[in-house]
Amino acid sequence: MTAPSGPSDLSVVIVGGLHADARRAAVARLLADVPGSVALHHDLATAAAGTVVRTVRDVTGLLDAGEAPLVNDCACCALREDLVPELERLADAGRTPLAVVELWDSVEPKAMAEVVTAGGLTVTGVLTAVDPALVLPYLGNGDDLADGGLAAAATDQRTVADTFARQLEYAPVLAIAESPEADDEDRELLAQLHPTARQVPIGRGEPPAGDGLTVPAPRRRPVTPLAEAALAGFDVEAAAAAQHPACALLPAEADAHGVSTLVWSMRRPFHPERLYAALEDLTCAAARSRGRFWLADKPDTLYHWDAAGGALCVESAGPWLASLPDAAWEMVPPVRRAAAALDWHPEHGDRGQHLVFTSPGLDRDGLERLLESCLLTDAEYAAGRDAWQRLPHAFDTLLEV
C-alpha cells in the first residue's frame, strides 16, 4: 500500500449513526488502526447556546477545539459551513493520512458525504455504526428527534425511526458493535434491512501482530477490516441513485429467524381512496417499508413510500419515465434508464407498484390481501385512464397539493 504524499491525498471517512456508543467505538478503532489519523467532530448539542463546538483528536486525545457560530439559527447549517474548511486545513498541514468525520447523532451521512465531495475532497468510505440489539427499538421509535434533544435545527421534524433508517440504508459499510444482548432475530433483521451492506465488526483493543501491511515511514497503515472498509472508496452519485425510489437497491424476499421481507410488485394502479383508507394498517404492518407506487388518478407521477416507527412519508419523486417525451430521456441519469429498461411493460412502461416490507412476525398473507384490495378492480381497470383520473383525489391533502 502506498502512503499519501501530499495534501491532496487526504482520505476522508464519514462515520455516523444514532447508536452513539457504537459510533464512538468505531471512531476509536479507526484512530488506533490508522497511525496518524485524526477525528473531527461537531457537537450540535451546544447549539442552544448559539454555537457548535468543534473538536479534533487523535488516538492520544484532544488536539484542538473551537466553535462555529450558528448559521440561520441552524446547527446543521453551521456544520456544513465549517466542515470543509476544517478538512482543508488538515489536508494543507499534510500530517495525517485519514480524517475521520464523526457525525453528531442525528446528522445523516448522505448530506455530509455530498458536502465533502462538493468541496473537492475525497471521501473514501461512509460507515454507519450499529448495535444490533438496538435496531428494532430504534426502528420502532416514532418520537420526534426534538423530543430527545436530537434535532439538528429548530425546524427539524424528523423522527428517530426515519432518521435511523436512512443512516442505516445509505452507508455501504455497517460497523457492527459487540453486543451480548443481540440475538439471531436482531442480526437477521439487520441483514434483511440492508442486504448489500458489508458488515465489519468494530472489535476492541490493539490490532493483532501481523494484521497489516508495512508501508514506508512516517505513515504506516495496518490493513485491518475496519480500516480497509474506510479506505475502500466511495461513489457519491451511485450512493444517491441507490436511494432513489425509481432505482433503489431494495431488500429481496427473505424469511429466517422470525424475520421476513415481503417484496410486492404489481402492474395495476392503486385506487386512491381505498389505499388512503388502508394507510394506517399498511404503515403499522412492518417495522420498515419503502418503495414506489402508482396512483390511478395521478398516472404521470411516481410516488415514494417511506415508513418506519409507525409513521409514513409519501412524496412525489418526479415523473414516471413512460410519461416523458423521448427528448427528455437524455436528461435522465443512465442508472435510472437502465433500471426502467429491466422491467419495462409494453403498455405501462415503468409504472407499477414495488413495495418492500421487513419485520419480525410479518403477516405476509394478510399484508398481501390488504395491498391487493387497494388496487383497481377488473371493472375499474377496464374503464381506462380517463375514468381513473376522475376518481377521488384522496391523497391531495397528504401531498399538500
C-alpha positions in Angstrom: 0.0 0.0 0.0 1.4 3.4 -0.9 1.4 6.1 1.7 0.0 9.6 0.9 2.5 12.1 -0.5 0.7 15.4 -0.2 -2.3 17.4 1.0 -4.5 16.3 -1.9 -4.0 12.7 -0.7 -6.0 13.2 2.5 -8.7 10.5 2.8 -12.0 11.3 4.5 -14.2 8.6 6.1 -17.6 9.6 7.5 -18.8 7.7 10.5 -22.4 8.3 11.6 -25.3 6.7 13.5 -27.7 7.3 16.3 -26.1 4.5 18.2 -23.6 6.8 19.9 -21.6 4.2 21.8 -21.1 2.1 18.7 -20.2 5.2 16.7 -17.6 6.3 19.2 -16.1 2.8 19.4 -15.8 2.7 15.6 -14.0 6.0 15.5 -11.7 5.0 18.3 -11.0 1.8 16.4 -10.1 3.7 13.3 -7.8 6.1 15.2 -6.0 3.1 16.6 -5.8 1.2 13.3 -4.5 4.0 11.1 -1.5 5.7 12.6 -1.5 9.5 12.2 -5.3 9.7 11.6 -7.4 12.3 13.3 -11.1 12.5 14.2 -13.1 15.7 13.5 -16.4 16.1 15.4 -19.0 18.9 15.6 -21.2 18.7 18.7 -24.6 20.0 17.8 -25.8 19.6 21.4 -24.3 23.0 22.2 -26.5 24.8 19.6 -28.9 26.1 22.2 -26.0 28.3 23.4 -25.6 29.7 19.9 -22.5 27.8 18.8 -21.4 24.4 17.6 -18.3 23.0 19.3 -15.7 21.5 17.0 -13.0 19.1 18.3 -10.1 17.4 16.6 -8.4 14.5 18.3 -6.1 11.6 17.6 -5.6 8.3 19.4 -3.8 10.1 22.2 -6.6 12.6 22.9 -7.7 16.1 22.2 -5.6 18.1 19.7 -7.7 21.2 19.1 -11.1 22.7 19.9 -13.1 25.6 18.6 -16.5 27.0 18.0 -18.5 27.6 14.8 -21.4 30.1 15.1 -24.9 29.1 14.1 -25.9 29.8 10.5 -29.6 31.0 10.2 -30.2 29.6 13.6 -29.4 26.1 12.3 -26.8 23.9 13.9 -26.6 21.6 10.9 -26.0 24.6 8.6 -23.1 25.6 10.8 -21.7 22.1 10.4 -21.9 22.4 6.6 -20.2 25.7 6.6 -17.4 24.7 8.9 -16.7 21.1 7.9 -14.9 21.6 4.5 -12.6 24.4 5.7 -11.5 22.3 8.6 -10.8 19.3 6.4 -8.9 21.6 4.0 -6.8 22.8 6.9 -6.0 19.2 7.8 -5.1 18.5 4.2 -2.9 21.5 3.9 -1.0 20.6 7.0 -0.1 17.3 5.3 0.4 15.4 8.6 -2.5 12.9 8.5 -3.4 10.2 6.0 -7.0 9.9 7.2 -9.6 12.3 8.6 -12.4 10.6 10.4 -15.5 12.7 10.4 -17.6 11.6 13.3 -21.1 12.9 12.7 -23.3 14.0 15.6 -26.1 11.7 16.5 -28.9 12.7 14.1 -26.8 14.1 11.2 -27.3 12.0 8.1 -24.3 10.8 6.2 -25.7 11.4 2.7 -25.8 15.2 3.2 -22.3 15.3 4.6 -20.7 13.0 2.0 -22.1 15.2 -0.7 -20.9 18.4 1.1 -17.3 17.0 1.5 -17.2 15.7 -2.1 -18.5 19.0 -3.5 -15.7 20.7 -1.5 -13.1 18.9 -3.7 -12.1 16.4 -1.0 -12.0 12.6 -1.4 -14.5 10.5 0.6 -13.1 7.0 0.7 -15.7 5.5 3.0 -19.1 6.0 4.7 -19.8 3.9 7.7 -22.8 3.7 10.0 -22.1 2.2 13.4 -24.8 -0.1 14.7 -25.5 -2.1 17.8 -27.7 -5.0 16.5 -29.7 -5.2 19.8 -30.9 -1.6 19.2 -32.0 -1.9 15.6 -35.6 -2.8 16.3 -36.1 -0.4 19.2 -34.8 2.5 17.1 -36.7 1.5 14.0 -39.9 1.4 16.1 -39.3 4.7 17.8 -41.7 7.2 16.3 -40.7 10.0 18.7 -39.6 13.3 17.2 -35.9 14.0 17.3 -36.7 17.3 19.0 -38.3 15.5 22.0 -35.0 13.8 22.7 -32.8 16.8 22.2 -31.6 15.4 18.9 -33.0 17.9 16.4 -30.4 19.5 14.1 -32.4 22.7 13.6 -35.4 24.4 15.1 -37.4 23.3 12.1 -36.3 19.7 12.2 -39.4 17.5 12.1 -37.7 14.1 11.6 -38.3 11.2 13.9 -35.9 8.8 15.5 -37.1 5.9 13.3 -36.9 7.5 9.9 -33.5 9.1 10.7 -32.1 5.8 11.8 -33.4 4.0 8.8 -31.8 6.5 6.4 -28.5 6.4 8.3 -28.5 2.6 8.1 -29.6 2.2 4.4 -27.3 4.9 2.9 -23.9 3.5 4.2 -22.3 0.7 2.1 -20.5 -0.4 5.3 -22.0 -1.1 8.7 -19.6 -1.1 11.6 -21.0 -3.7 14.0 -20.5 -3.3 17.7 -20.0 -6.2 20.0 -23.5 -6.7 21.5 -24.1 -9.6 24.0 -27.8 -8.6 24.1 -28.2 -9.2 20.4 -29.8 -12.5 19.3 -30.3 -14.2 15.9 -33.5 -12.2 15.2 -31.7 -8.9 15.7 -28.9 -9.9 13.4 -31.3 -11.2 10.8 -33.4 -8.0 10.9 -30.2 -6.0 10.2 -29.2 -8.3 7.4 -32.6 -8.1 5.7 -32.9 -4.3 6.1 -29.6 -3.8 4.2 -28.6 -7.0 2.5 -26.0 -5.3 0.2 -24.0 -3.7 3.1 -20.6 -5.0 4.1 -20.8 -5.7 7.9 -17.5 -5.2 9.7 -17.0 -5.9 13.4 -15.6 -2.9 15.3 -13.5 -5.1 17.5 -11.6 -3.9 20.5 -8.0 -3.5 21.7 -4.9 -3.2 19.5 -4.7 -4.9 16.1 -3.0 -8.3 16.3 0.6 -8.6 15.3 0.9 -9.1 11.6 -2.6 -7.9 10.9 -1.5 -5.3 8.3 1.0 -4.4 5.7 4.0 -2.3 6.4 4.3 1.0 4.5 7.2 3.4 4.4 7.6 5.7 7.4 6.4 8.1 8.6 2.9 6.8 7.7 2.1 3.2 8.4 -1.4 1.9 7.7 -2.3 -1.5 9.2 -4.9 -3.0 6.9 -7.5 -4.2 9.5 -11.0 -4.9 8.2 -12.4 -1.6 9.5 -9.5 0.5 8.1 -9.8 -1.3 4.8 -13.5 -0.5 4.7 -12.8 3.1 5.5 -10.3 3.4 2.6 -12.0 1.2 0.0 -13.5 4.1 -2.0 -17.0 5.7 -2.2 -19.1 6.9 -5.1 -21.5 9.7 -4.0 -23.5 9.6 -7.2 -24.0 5.8 -7.0 -25.0 6.0 -3.4 -27.6 8.7 -4.1 -29.0 6.6 -7.0 -29.2 3.6 -4.7 -31.6 5.5 -2.5 -33.9 7.0 -5.3 -37.2 5.1 -5.3 -37.1 4.6 -9.0 -33.9 2.6 -8.9 -33.2 1.9 -5.3 -31.4 -1.3 -4.2 -34.3 -2.5 -2.1 -34.2 -5.7 0.0 -35.1 -9.0 -1.6 -37.5 -11.7 -0.4 -36.3 -13.4 2.8 -37.6 -15.4 5.7 -35.3 -16.5 8.6 -35.1 -16.4 12.4 -38.6 -15.0 12.7 -37.9 -12.1 10.3 -39.5 -11.7 6.9 -39.2 -9.4 3.9 -42.1 -9.3 1.5 -41.5 -7.8 -1.9 -44.8 -6.8 -3.5 -44.9 -5.8 -7.2 -48.0 -5.3 -9.4 -48.7 -3.7 -12.8 -52.1 -2.2 -11.8 -52.6 1.2 -10.2 -54.0 1.8 -6.7 -57.5 3.1 -6.2 -56.6 6.4 -4.3 -59.4 6.3 -1.9 -59.0 2.6 -0.9 -55.3 3.0 -0.5 -55.7 6.1 1.6 -58.1 4.3 3.9 -55.6 1.5 4.4 -52.5 3.6 5.1 -52.5 3.2 8.9 -52.8 -0.6 8.7 -50.1 -0.8 6.0 -47.8 1.5 7.8 -48.0 -0.4 11.1 -47.8 -3.8 9.3 -44.0 -3.8 9.3 -41.1 -2.3 11.2 -39.8 -0.9 7.9 -41.4 -0.4 4.5 -40.3 1.5 1.4 -40.6 1.6 -2.3 -42.6 3.3 -5.1 -46.2 3.3 -6.1 -48.7 4.3 -8.7 -52.0 6.1 -8.1 -54.7 5.7 -10.7 -55.8 9.4 -10.5 -52.2 10.6 -11.0 -50.8 8.4 -13.7 -47.7 10.5 -14.6 -46.3 10.8 -11.0 -44.0 8.3 -9.3 -44.7 8.3 -5.5 -42.2 7.4 -2.9 -43.3 5.2 0.1 -41.1 5.6 3.2 -42.4 4.2 6.5 -40.7 3.5 9.9 -41.8 3.8 13.5 -45.5 3.8 12.7 -45.2 6.9 10.6 -45.4 7.2 6.8 -43.9 9.7 4.5 -45.4 9.9 1.0 -44.0 12.3 -1.6 -43.6 12.8 -5.3 -40.4 11.5 -6.8 -41.0 13.1 -10.2 -42.5 11.7 -13.3 -42.5 8.1 -14.5 -40.2 7.7 -17.4 -43.1 6.5 -19.5 -44.8 9.9 -19.1 -41.8 11.8 -20.5 -41.3 12.7 -24.2 -38.4 11.0 -25.9 -36.3 14.2 -26.0 -36.4 14.4 -22.2 -34.8 11.0 -21.7 -31.3 12.3 -22.3 -31.7 14.4 -19.1 -32.4 11.3 -17.0 -29.5 9.6 -15.3 -28.3 6.4 -17.0 -28.8 4.3 -13.9 -32.5 5.2 -13.9 -32.9 4.5 -17.6 -31.2 1.1 -17.0 -33.4 0.3 -14.1 -36.6 1.1 -16.1 -35.5 -0.9 -19.1 -35.0 -4.0 -16.9 -38.7 -4.1 -16.0 -40.4 -2.2 -18.9 -44.1 -3.0 -19.6 -45.3 -2.7 -23.2 -48.4 -0.7 -22.1 -47.5 1.0 -18.8 -43.7 1.4 -19.2 -42.0 1.7 -15.8 -45.3 2.4 -14.0 -46.1 -0.1 -11.3 -46.1 -0.9 -7.6 -42.9 -2.0 -5.9 -43.1 -2.0 -2.1 -40.9 -3.9 0.3 -41.9 -4.7 3.9 -39.4 -6.0 6.5 -40.3 -7.0 10.1 -40.2 -9.7 12.7 -43.5 -11.5 12.8 -44.7 -10.2 9.5 -48.2 -11.3 8.4 -47.3 -11.9 4.8 -50.7 -13.3 3.7 -52.7 -10.6 5.5 -50.5 -7.9 4.1 -50.7 -9.1 0.5 -54.6 -9.3 0.8 -54.7 -5.8 2.1 -52.5 -4.4 -0.7 -54.4 -6.3 -3.4 -57.7 -4.9 -2.0 -56.4 -1.4 -2.7 -55.8 -2.0 -6.4 -58.3 -1.1 -9.1 -60.9 -3.9 -9.6 -61.1 -5.5 -13.0 -64.1 -3.3 -13.9 -62.3 -0.1 -12.7 -59.2 -1.1 -14.6 -61.2 -1.7 -17.8 -62.8 1.7 -17.6 -59.5 3.2 -18.7 -57.3 6.2 -17.8 -59.9 8.9 -18.4 -62.1 7.3 -15.8 -59.2 6.7 -13.4 -58.4 10.4 -13.3 -62.0 11.1 -12.2 -61.5 9.0 -9.1 -61.5 10.9 -5.7 -58.1 12.6 -5.2 -57.8 11.2 -1.7 -54.0 12.0 -1.5 -54.2 15.7 -2.3 -54.3 16.7 1.4 -51.5 14.4 2.4 -49.3 15.6 -0.5 -50.3 19.3 0.1 -51.3 19.7 -3.5 
